[in-house]
Amino acid sequence: MIGTKKLSTIRKEIEKSLASTGADPIQRLERQIASSKRKGENTEVMEGLKRFLQLPLKRRRRPTKRVKPNGTRRLQTSKPNKP
């Protein structure tokens, strides 16, 4: 069960467990996938892990500050306020 772990924490745990031999985790997965395909085994889970590890890390966007005409600042929201 995953629970309330963040994806970044899960990603780090997977990379750590796959890199226990000191090799690149993606290369290790590629070797395991190739071996499983030769044996005729299912590789969907390993291919999914490989895609997950290859995804770029998403950065949290910070709200931008806008300056009002009177010189005060306010945080810009994603939806404009209706009058």
HELIX and SHEET records of a PDB file:
HELIX    1   1 LEU A    7  LEU A   18  1                                  12    
HELIX    2   2 ALA A   19  THR A   21  5                                   3    
HELIX    3   3 PRO A   25  LYS A   39  1                                  15    
HELIX    4   4 GLU A   44  GLN A   54  1                                  11    
SHEET    1   A 2 LYS A  65  VAL A  67  0                                        
SHEET    2   A 2 ARG A  73  LEU A  75 -1                                        
END                                                                             
